[in-house]
Amino acid sequence: MQDLSKMTIKQIGQYISIDWGSKVSPSAQPYLEAMKNIENLDDMYGDQEDGAIIVSYFLSNAHQWKGESAKEIKKYLGKLLKDYYTDDSIQKI
């Protein structure tokens, strides 16, 4: 697996699609598809949802995705979100 810190959300989403394959949970699918359309947590998807919300929803619905890649990527995305929401230089809703 590539260095996740050098990958965009879009690239991570594409990797997840390949790794999870055809067994993607129906509840996670729309958020995974949205991830493949954003580059970072600040990007907007549609009119109202930013990348951070999309990734949060994906993680909330990806409990059926298992394996070493899943564990590593979920941990990385969780850290990204934690850093994003605790960064005082970024104004959040």
Backbone as CSV, one residue per row, in Angstrom:
resi,resn,N_x,N_y,N_z,CA_x,CA_y,CA_z,C_x,C_y,C_z
1,MET,0.848,-1.182,0.000,0.000,0.000,0.000,0.889,1.240,0.000
2,GLN,0.433,2.250,-0.715,1.156,3.511,-0.770,1.115,4.202,0.586
3,ASP,1.970,5.220,0.732,1.960,6.058,1.932,0.659,6.857,1.923
4,LEU,-0.230,6.581,2.872,-1.540,7.230,2.906,-1.435,8.740,3.027
5,SER,-0.411,9.225,3.689,-0.276,10.673,3.876,0.002,11.403,2.564
6,LYS,0.376,10.662,1.533,0.638,11.269,0.225,-0.523,11.083,-0.742
7,MET,-1.593,10.458,-0.256,-2.750,10.193,-1.100,-3.866,11.192,-0.810
8,THR,-4.626,11.541,-1.835,-5.811,12.377,-1.652,-6.959,11.502,-1.150
9,ILE,-8.020,12.118,-0.691,-9.215,11.359,-0.295,-9.733,10.568,-1.498
10,LYS,-9.683,11.182,-2.654,-10.120,10.509,-3.884,-9.313,9.230,-4.120
11,GLN,-8.007,9.306,-3.992,-7.155,8.143,-4.202,-7.408,7.066,-3.141
12,ILE,-7.625,7.495,-1.905,-7.935,6.544,-0.841,-9.272,5.866,-1.134
13,GLY,-10.252,6.638,-1.574,-11.547,6.068,-1.938,-11.427,5.043,-3.053
14,GLN,-10.602,5.345,-4.045,-10.405,4.403,-5.146,-9.746,3.113,-4.641
15,TYR,-8.784,3.277,-3.752,-8.121,2.103,-3.175,-9.118,1.257,-2.383
16,ILE,-9.951,1.919,-1.582,-10.956,1.200,-0.794,-11.889,0.418,-1.714
17,SER,-12.331,1.032,-2.796,-13.226,0.352,-3.744,-12.601,-0.925,-4.282
18,ILE,-11.328,-0.867,-4.584,-10.631,-2.048,-5.100,-10.482,-3.094,-3.997
19,ASP,-10.083,-2.648,-2.815,-9.842,-3.577,-1.715,-11.130,-4.235,-1.221
20,TRP,-12.171,-3.436,-1.060,-13.450,-3.951,-0.544,-14.193,-4.732,-1.632
21,GLY,-13.990,-4.340,-2.864,-14.578,-5.056,-3.994,-16.080,-4.927,-4.086
22,SER,-16.705,-5.988,-4.534,-18.149,-5.962,-4.793,-18.983,-6.123,-3.526
23,LYS,-18.331,-6.297,-2.386,-19.056,-6.522,-1.135,-19.201,-5.245,-0.301
24,VAL,-19.049,-4.083,-0.928,-19.196,-2.823,-0.197,-20.586,-2.751,0.415
25,SER,-20.620,-2.397,1.671,-21.898,-2.260,2.370,-22.762,-1.210,1.684
26,PRO,-24.046,-1.506,1.470,-24.938,-0.516,0.849,-25.007,0.790,1.645
27,SER,-24.827,0.715,2.950,-24.875,1.948,3.752,-23.595,2.769,3.611
28,ALA,-22.484,2.135,3.269,-21.222,2.853,3.078,-21.026,3.317,1.637
29,GLN,-21.678,2.656,0.691,-21.468,2.911,-0.740,-21.612,4.384,-1.149
30,PRO,-22.686,5.089,-0.753,-22.803,6.471,-1.225,-21.676,7.373,-0.712
31,TYR,-21.191,7.089,0.474,-20.109,7.905,1.041,-18.776,7.557,0.403
32,LEU,-18.587,6.293,0.070,-17.387,5.887,-0.652,-17.370,6.532,-2.032
33,GLU,-18.512,6.530,-2.718,-18.587,7.178,-4.030,-18.304,8.677,-3.914
34,ALA,-18.817,9.310,-2.878,-18.563,10.739,-2.667,-17.087,10.987,-2.396
35,MET,-16.443,10.101,-1.639,-15.012,10.253,-1.356,-14.198,10.269,-2.645
36,LYS,-14.663,9.532,-3.641,-13.935,9.469,-4.908,-14.116,10.735,-5.754
37,ASN,-14.812,11.718,-5.186,-15.022,12.990,-5.888,-14.454,14.189,-5.138
38,ILE,-13.703,13.933,-4.078,-13.094,15.037,-3.324,-11.605,14.767,-3.142
39,GLU,-10.852,15.832,-3.024,-9.406,15.708,-2.853,-8.994,15.749,-1.383
40,ASN,-9.701,16.554,-0.586,-9.320,16.703,0.818,-10.555,16.971,1.680
41,LEU,-10.352,17.088,2.979,-11.466,17.243,3.909,-12.189,18.574,3.770
42,ASP,-11.536,19.568,3.193,-12.162,20.880,3.009,-13.037,20.966,1.766
43,ASP,-12.857,20.046,0.833,-13.629,20.086,-0.413,-15.115,19.887,-0.134
44,MET,-15.926,20.583,-0.899,-17.374,20.426,-0.781,-17.842,19.365,-1.767
45,TYR,-18.779,18.544,-1.311,-19.436,17.571,-2.169,-20.897,17.974,-2.223
46,GLY,-21.350,18.316,-3.382,-22.701,18.854,-3.490,-22.726,20.264,-2.927
47,ASP,-23.872,20.673,-2.471,-24.030,22.040,-1.999,-23.763,22.224,-0.518
48,GLN,-23.832,21.144,0.272,-23.815,21.346,1.708,-22.832,20.491,2.488
49,GLU,-22.280,19.441,1.954,-21.447,18.543,2.731,-19.981,18.699,2.369
50,ASP,-19.169,18.928,3.415,-17.732,19.002,3.159,-17.120,17.611,3.264
51,GLY,-15.887,17.510,2.843,-15.207,16.224,2.830,-15.119,15.569,4.191
52,ALA,-14.964,16.369,5.230,-14.866,15.816,6.579,-16.147,15.077,6.960
53,ILE,-17.287,15.636,6.617,-18.571,14.989,6.914,-18.696,13.688,6.115
54,ILE,-18.313,13.725,4.858,-18.378,12.542,4.000,-17.528,11.416,4.587
55,VAL,-16.294,11.739,4.966,-15.397,10.724,5.522,-15.946,10.207,6.854
56,SER,-16.486,11.090,7.667,-17.087,10.679,8.943,-18.228,9.691,8.714
57,TYR,-19.107,10.015,7.771,-20.224,9.126,7.465,-19.733,7.789,6.905
58,PHE,-18.700,7.854,6.069,-18.141,6.610,5.546,-17.652,5.725,6.691
59,LEU,-16.861,6.295,7.585,-16.326,5.508,8.697,-17.440,4.940,9.577
60,SER,-18.495,5.696,9.749,-19.626,5.236,10.562,-20.345,4.046,9.930
61,ASN,-20.204,3.900,8.622,-20.920,2.844,7.901,-20.017,1.758,7.329
62,ALA,-18.729,1.811,7.639,-17.768,0.882,7.036,-17.342,-0.227,7.987
63,HIS,-18.132,-0.514,9.002,-17.745,-1.524,9.987,-17.632,-2.931,9.400
64,GLN,-18.241,-3.179,8.263,-18.162,-4.509,7.647,-16.894,-4.707,6.820
65,TRP,-16.171,-3.614,6.559,-14.924,-3.712,5.801,-13.834,-4.183,6.752
66,LYS,-13.225,-5.313,6.468,-12.259,-5.942,7.363,-10.920,-6.146,6.664
67,GLY,-9.917,-6.484,7.455,-8.592,-6.793,6.932,-7.576,-5.748,7.335
68,GLU,-6.325,-6.037,7.016,-5.232,-5.136,7.402,-5.344,-3.772,6.721
69,SER,-5.679,-3.761,5.427,-5.830,-2.483,4.720,-6.955,-1.662,5.340
70,ALA,-8.056,-2.333,5.628,-9.203,-1.645,6.231,-8.812,-1.033,7.564
71,LYS,-8.141,-1.805,8.376,-7.724,-1.325,9.695,-6.806,-0.115,9.575
72,GLU,-5.827,-0.208,8.692,-4.863,0.874,8.513,-5.531,2.142,7.962
73,ILE,-6.383,1.981,6.972,-7.024,3.144,6.354,-8.032,3.782,7.304
74,LYS,-8.814,2.986,7.992,-9.773,3.548,8.951,-9.044,4.326,10.047
75,LYS,-7.949,3.771,10.529,-7.152,4.465,11.549,-6.621,5.788,11.009
76,TYR,-6.100,5.762,9.792,-5.558,6.976,9.173,-6.652,8.028,8.967
77,LEU,-7.802,7.618,8.432,-8.892,8.571,8.213,-9.405,9.141,9.535
78,GLY,-9.468,8.312,10.566,-9.876,8.785,11.879,-8.916,9.832,12.418
79,LYS,-7.616,9.603,12.217,-6.615,10.586,12.657,-6.748,11.874,11.858
80,LEU,-6.960,11.749,10.555,-7.156,12.942,9.724,-8.316,13.785,10.247
81,LEU,-9.423,13.120,10.560,-10.598,13.830,11.069,-10.312,14.472,12.428
82,LYS,-9.656,13.748,13.295,-9.323,14.301,14.612,-8.460,15.543,14.465
83,ASP,-7.431,15.454,13.624,-6.555,16.606,13.391,-7.330,17.763,12.774
84,TYR,-8.208,17.450,11.848,-9.003,18.479,11.164,-9.879,19.227,12.163
85,TYR,-10.555,18.504,13.017,-11.484,19.129,13.947,-10.815,19.768,15.157
86,THR,-9.539,19.459,15.387,-8.846,20.090,16.506,-7.886,21.177,16.043
87,ASP,-7.809,21.410,14.752,-6.941,22.474,14.207,-7.633,23.810,14.396
88,ASP,-7.112,24.622,15.315,-7.724,25.916,15.625,-7.630,26.923,14.494
89,SER,-6.755,26.662,13.530,-6.603,27.620,12.430,-7.688,27.461,11.374
90,ILE,-8.466,26.386,11.458,-9.539,26.137,10.495,-10.871,26.420,11.162
91,GLN,-11.654,27.276,10.563,-12.976,27.577,11.117,-13.961,26.498,10.704
92,LYS,-14.615,25.888,11.680,-15.571,24.828,11.430,-16.974,25.332,11.738
93,ILE,-17.941,24.617,11.240,-19.343,24.958,11.513,-19.663,24.657,12.960
